[in-house]
Amino acid sequence: MGGEILFLAHRLPFPPDRGDRIRSYNILQALSKIAPVHVGCLADTRADAGYEPILADIAGSWCVAPRSKPLALAGVQALLERQPVSLAAFRAPRLARWVETTLRERDIGAVYVFSGQMGQYVPGGYRGRLVVDLVDVDSAKFEAYGQRASGPRAWIHAREGKLLGRVEASLVERADTTLLVSEPEADLLRRRVGSEHEIRALRNGIDHVRFDPSIVTPEPALSRKGPHYVFTGQMDYAPNVEAVCRMASRIMPEVLRALPDARFHVVGRAPAREVMALDGINGTHVVGEVPDTRPWLAGADAVVAPLTIARGVQNKVLEAMAMARPVVLSPDAAVGIDAGPAEFVIAHDDAAFAESLVGLSHDPETGVALGTAARHFVQERMGWSALLADLPLLLGFKSGSLQNAA
């Protein structure tokens, strides 16, 4: 099979500054080396739409539709149509028309769907190669939300999880290959929909050339008396919100008993109200959005990831490892990263988290060894080019590697 590629993503893949965009950006770059690629996506904000001109250097054609539908309206539509809110929220007639025209007028041999919300744009009559990158099993995430919530919110999350599960199963049935970000996520989907389908893991990688401590000046604020612990991420994302609340309210008090000068820095855009309320509590400093997270990682005594709901590979962990930082993380945050105790510290509860952080402060040589081993691990095993080498074959192209297709 040959022809051209249609790439559909739920967000404009620029800038690559958050988990989903990092993955979609690198995959899009790889697709552009295989064949001419046409990009259809949505923009959350006007600022996002400002990156549209970058597509001119990558895509043969593109459509960036604004995602302006209020969540309340999407919720009403979803109830009336008995669909997940996620589908209604990412439905844009302008993008649907562009996809229809592109499939009619271009020689599209393969469609790469990035995120389950975008499967709705692929017509039922499409007969080319279809690869669906679900990234995570989102239905499981909403089920977990529902189990933790109460009242109407619990019902909303449970409903979303149930309906998304049906959408995921339908996409798996249609797709030639369904991709997940880790083998545990792939196994979870197989258990839900059956193992007879082509379901495989395509792990996230890391740009270890950019995330290199030797080219970054540490953030000056972290040179003050510490130790300093850093968490990075999109700070209106529920699992991140829960993680930093856990760190500030349950782990830091234990750390401060042994290390009164310890500080916890929350670095990331759009901090939610619950996150802002943590500023100044138990040594917590809510930094908010920064132009570059690397100086904060470079200056950290340790990077923490106390996530209790985590799907797939955590980019924040890979970035910290590439920056040669000791990382203390929960078992959930370690899923999909085939490293071990030589590369990071897994803490199974709050007490273990605090004990590990205090121990690293008392034994800095261990922290250096962890960071060195972590960077070596991502350099050897987590580079994007190696992880995406089989992409041409997945899409039905003859070339067996991106290097051959370039």
ZAMARGU-4260 file (C-alpha; in steps of 0.2 Angstrom, whole numbers, plus 5000, padded with zeros to 4 digits):
<rodrens>
0) 5000/5000/5000 | 5006/5018/4997 | 4998/5034/4994 | 4997/5048/5007 | 4993/5049/5025
5) 4979/5058/5035 | 4983/5062/5053 | 4969/5067/5064 | 4972/5074/5082 | 4961/5081/5096
10) 4974/5095/5098 | 4985/5105/5087 | 5002/5096/5090 | 5011/5112/5094 | 5020/5117/5105
15) 5026/5100/5111 | 5025/5106/5129 | 5012/5093/5137 | 5010/5075/5137 | 4998/5072/5122
20) 5006/5085/5112 | 5024/5078/5114 | 5018/5061/5108 | 5007/5069/5093 | 5021/5081/5088
25) 5034/5067/5087 | 5022/5055/5078 | 5018/5068/5065 | 5036/5072/5062 | 5039/5054/5059
30) 5023/5052/5047 | 5030/5067/5037 | 5045/5056/5033 | 5035/5042/5027 | 5023/5050/5014
35) 5014/5067/5011 | 5003/5070/5026 | 4987/5080/5029 | 4983/5086/5046 | 4966/5088/5054
40) 4965/5094/5072 | 4957/5106/5084 | 4964/5121/5093 | 4959/5124/5111 | 4963/5143/5112
45) 4968/5157/5100 | 4986/5155/5106 | 4986/5137/5100 | 4979/5142/5084 | 4994/5154/5082
50) 5005/5139/5079 | 4995/5134/5064 | 5008/5141/5051 | 5021/5128/5057 | 5010/5115/5048
55) 5015/5123/5032 | 5033/5115/5034 | 5026/5098/5038 | 5009/5095/5029 | 5003/5095/5012
60) 4986/5102/5018 | 4978/5105/5035 | 4963/5110/5044 | 4963/5118/5062 | 4946/5120/5069
65) 4943/5129/5085 | 4936/5119/5099 | 4924/5132/5105 | 4909/5122/5111 | 4905/5125/5129
70) 4907/5110/5140 | 4889/5112/5146 | 4883/5112/5128 | 4893/5096/5124 | 4886/5088/5140
75) 4868/5092/5134 | 4872/5085/5116 | 4880/5069/5124 | 4864/5066/5135 | 4852/5068/5120
80) 4863/5057/5108 | 4868/5045/5122 | 4886/5047/5118 | 4901/5051/5128 | 4904/5070/5132
85) 4921/5068/5125 | 4915/5064/5108 | 4903/5079/5108 | 4916/5091/5115 | 4928/5087/5100
90) 4915/5087/5086 | 4918/5101/5074 | 4907/5102/5058 | 4921/5112/5049 | 4934/5098/5052
95) 4922/5084/5047 | 4919/5093/5030 | 4937/5095/5027 | 4940/5076/5031 | 4927/5071/5019
100) 4934/5082/5005 | 4952/5076/5009 | 4947/5058/5008 | 4938/5061/4991 | 4951/5072/4983
105) 4968/5065/4989 | 4975/5047/4988 | 4974/5043/5006 | 4981/5026/5009 | 4982/5027/5028
110) 4973/5036/5042 | 4982/5039/5059 | 4969/5043/5072 | 4977/5051/5087 | 4965/5049/5103
115) 4949/5040/5103 | 4939/5056/5101 | 4944/5058/5083 | 4938/5041/5077 | 4921/5049/5074
120) 4929/5059/5059 | 4933/5043/5049 | 4918/5038/5038 | 4912/5020/5040 | 4915/5017/5021
125) 4934/5021/5022 | 4943/5006/5016 | 4961/5011/5018 | 4973/5007/5032 | 4967/5013/5049
130) 4978/5015/5064 | 4970/5021/5080 | 4981/5028/5093 | 4971/5028/5109 | 4986/5032/5119
135) 4977/5027/5135 | 4962/5017/5140 | 4952/5033/5144 | 4936/5023/5149 | 4946/5015/5164
140) 4952/5033/5169 | 4934/5039/5170 | 4929/5023/5179 | 4942/5027/5192 | 4936/5045/5193
145) 4919/5039/5196 | 4924/5027/5210 | 4933/5041/5219 | 4919/5054/5217 | 4902/5055/5225
150) 4885/5062/5220 | 4881/5068/5203 | 4900/5069/5198 | 4901/5050/5202 | 4887/5047/5190
155) 4894/5058/5176 | 4911/5049/5177 | 4904/5032/5178 | 4893/5036/5163 | 4907/5043/5153
160) 4918/5028/5157 | 4904/5016/5151 | 4901/5025/5135 | 4919/5027/5131 | 4922/5009/5133
165) 4909/5006/5119 | 4918/5018/5108 | 4935/5011/5111 | 4928/4993/5107 | 4921/5000/5091
170) 4937/5008/5086 | 4947/4992/5089 | 4935/4983/5079 | 4937/4995/5064 | 4956/4997/5065
175) 4969/4987/5057 | 4980/4991/5072 | 4976/4999/5089 | 4990/5007/5098 | 4992/5011/5117
180) 5006/5020/5126 | 5012/5005/5136 | 5011/4986/5137 | 5000/4987/5153 | 4988/4998/5144
185) 4988/4987/5129 | 4985/4972/5140 | 4970/4981/5149 | 4962/4985/5132 | 4964/4966/5127
190) 4955/4961/5142 | 4941/4972/5138 | 4939/4969/5120 | 4947/4952/5116 | 4964/4947/5112
195) 4960/4943/5094 | 4962/4961/5088 | 4979/4969/5083 | 4983/4979/5099 | 5001/4984/5103
200) 5011/4996/5113 | 5019/5011/5105 | 5029/5019/5120 | 5032/5037/5122 | 5050/5043/5120
205) 5060/5058/5125 | 5071/5070/5116 | 5087/5067/5127 | 5097/5079/5116 | 5085/5094/5122
210) 5083/5087/5139 | 5102/5087/5143 | 5108/5094/5160 | 5124/5100/5153 | 5116/5113/5142
215) 5104/5120/5155 | 5107/5133/5169 | 5097/5128/5184 | 5083/5139/5191 | 5091/5152/5203
220) 5077/5150/5215 | 5082/5132/5218 | 5100/5138/5224 | 5093/5144/5240 | 5092/5133/5256
225) 5083/5117/5253 | 5081/5103/5248 | 5070/5107/5233 | 5057/5095/5226 | 5049/5098/5209
230) 5033/5092/5201 | 5030/5097/5183 | 5014/5095/5173 | 4997/5102/5166 | 4990/5109/5183
235) 4972/5108/5179 | 4973/5090/5174 | 4964/5080/5188 | 4977/5067/5191 | 4991/5080/5193
240) 4980/5091/5204 | 4977/5076/5216 | 4996/5071/5215 | 5002/5089/5221 | 4988/5090/5234
245) 4994/5073/5241 | 5012/5079/5241 | 5008/5095/5249 | 4996/5089/5262 | 5002/5072/5266
250) 5020/5069/5261 | 5028/5086/5265 | 5023/5087/5283 | 5033/5071/5286 | 5048/5078/5276
255) 5048/5094/5286 | 5049/5085/5302 | 5066/5079/5297 | 5071/5093/5284 | 5063/5110/5290
260) 5069/5119/5275 | 5063/5108/5262 | 5052/5116/5248 | 5040/5108/5236 | 5038/5118/5219
265) 5023/5115/5208 | 5028/5120/5190 | 5015/5120/5176 | 5002/5130/5167 | 4984/5133/5172
270) 4985/5128/5190 | 4968/5124/5197 | 4960/5133/5211 | 4964/5118/5223 | 4982/5119/5217
275) 4983/5138/5220 | 4977/5136/5238 | 4992/5125/5242 | 5004/5140/5239 | 5013/5143/5256
280) 5007/5127/5264 | 5020/5115/5271 | 5034/5123/5261 | 5024/5122/5244 | 5027/5135/5231
285) 5015/5136/5216 | 5026/5142/5202 | 5013/5141/5188 | 5017/5141/5170 | 5035/5144/5165
290) 5043/5146/5147 | 5054/5131/5150 | 5053/5117/5163 | 5071/5112/5161 | 5079/5124/5173
295) 5067/5119/5186 | 5071/5101/5183 | 5090/5104/5183 | 5090/5113/5199 | 5079/5100/5209
300) 5086/5089/5222 | 5073/5077/5217 | 5058/5076/5206 | 5042/5069/5212 | 5027/5060/5204
305) 5015/5054/5218 | 5001/5050/5205 | 4987/5039/5211 | 4978/5039/5194 | 4990/5037/5180
310) 4987/5030/5162 | 5002/5026/5151 | 5020/5033/5151 | 5022/5049/5161 | 5032/5061/5150
315) 5036/5071/5166 | 5046/5056/5173 | 5055/5053/5157 | 5060/5072/5156 | 5067/5071/5174
320) 5076/5055/5170 | 5084/5063/5155 | 5089/5078/5165 | 5099/5066/5177 | 5088/5070/5192
325) 5084/5057/5205 | 5065/5053/5204 | 5054/5047/5217 | 5037/5041/5210 | 5022/5031/5214
330) 5019/5013/5206 | 5006/5021/5195 | 5018/5034/5188 | 5031/5020/5185 | 5020/5010/5173
335) 5026/5008/5156 | 5044/5013/5160 | 5055/4997/5161 | 5067/5005/5173 | 5071/4998/5190
340) 5078/5003/5207 | 5095/5008/5199 | 5086/5022/5189 | 5072/5028/5201 | 5064/5026/5218
345) 5046/5018/5219 | 5037/5023/5235 | 5021/5013/5238 | 5014/5025/5251 | 5015/5042/5259
350) 5027/5037/5273 | 5039/5028/5260 | 5038/5044/5249 | 5044/5055/5264 | 5057/5042/5269
355) 5064/5041/5252 | 5066/5060/5250 | 5074/5062/5267 | 5085/5048/5263 | 5091/5056/5247
360) 5095/5072/5256 | 5106/5063/5269 | 5114/5053/5255 | 5117/5064/5240 | 5129/5052/5232
365) 5114/5040/5229 | 5104/5054/5221 | 5119/5057/5209 | 5120/5038/5205 | 5101/5037/5202
370) 5101/5052/5190 | 5116/5046/5180 | 5109/5029/5178 | 5092/5037/5173 | 5099/5047/5160
375) 5109/5033/5153 | 5093/5022/5152 | 5083/5035/5142 | 5097/5038/5130 | 5099/5020/5127
380) 5081/5014/5126 | 5068/5029/5125 | 5074/5039/5110 | 5059/5043/5098 | 5068/5037/5082
385) 5070/5020/5089 | 5052/5018/5096 | 5044/5024/5080 | 5055/5014/5068 | 5041/5002/5064
390) 5028/5015/5060 | 5029/5014/5041 | 5025/4995/5042 | 5010/4999/5054 | 5003/5011/5041
395) 5005/4998/5027 | 5021/5006/5018 | 5035/4995/5011 | 5049/5004/5020 | 5054/4995/5036
400) 5060/5011/5045 | 5059/5029/5046 | 5077/5031/5040 | 5073/5021/5024 | 5057/5031/5021
405) 5065/5048/5024
</rodrens>
